[in-house]
Amino acid sequence: MKKNYIKKYLNLFANLNKENIKNFDNLVINDVIFSDPFNNIKGLDNFKKIFYHMFDKVEDPKFSIVNYAQNKDHIFLKWKMTFYAFKGLQTIEGMSDITLNKEGKVISHLDYWDSSNGIFIKLPLLGFLYKISLRMFKVKIN
């Protein structure tokens, strides 16, 4: 049974759209915890709001699952998200640490990705300042 929830959860992300966000209802607990560089929330309704917001704010977001590993109650997921913004196709790569309960439902989903390189560097003024600051820390190797 646990494996069935996991496959459905990963499949939902790989095919996520505004109409099927409601399918999380059967795959996560009501008190699910979610965090990423911009959000730290609790609760199924708030969890779904994150994805509704994403579809409202960016054009054509898509997740692809690059790889995943699983042990007893954790899934470690490597993913890639593409979307259109800032006059072109954007890509963010990240990792997720997903914790499951005994039944296989998701109790927490913690996303890790670099918001600086993923989004901020593409903003005109902020991106310029960020690129300058990166030069200060880059080691020159001959």
PEJO-V255991 format. One record per pair of residues at least 6 apart in sequence whose C-alpha atoms are under 7 Angstrom apart, sorted by the first residue. I is the first residue (numbers start at 0). J is the second residue. Records with the same first field share a line. If there is no record, write none. Layout:
BEGIN
I: J, J
END
This chain:
BEGIN
1: 102, 103
4: 26, 103, 104
5: 103
8: 26
12: 62
13: 62, 63, 64
17: 51, 54
20: 47
26: 104, 105
27: 104, 105, 106
28: 43, 104, 105, 106
29: 42, 43
30: 41, 42, 43
31: 41, 42, 43, 105, 106, 107
32: 40, 41, 42, 106, 107, 108
33: 39, 40, 41, 46, 107, 108, 109
34: 40, 108, 109, 110
35: 109, 110, 111
36: 114
54: 60
57: 82, 83, 84
58: 82, 83, 84
59: 82, 83
60: 80, 81, 82
61: 80, 81, 82
62: 78, 79, 80, 81
63: 78, 79, 80
64: 77, 78, 79
65: 77, 78, 79
66: 76, 77
67: 74, 75, 76, 77
68: 74, 75, 76
69: 75
72: 98, 99, 100
73: 96, 97, 98, 99
74: 96, 97, 98
75: 95, 96, 97
76: 94, 95, 96
77: 93, 94, 95
78: 92, 93, 94
79: 90, 91, 92, 93
80: 90, 91, 92
81: 88, 89, 90, 91
82: 88, 89, 90
83: 89
91: 117
92: 112
93: 111, 112
94: 110, 111, 112
95: 108, 109, 110, 111
96: 108, 109, 110
97: 105, 107, 108, 109
98: 105, 106, 107, 108
99: 105, 106
100: 106
119: 125, 126
120: 126, 129
END
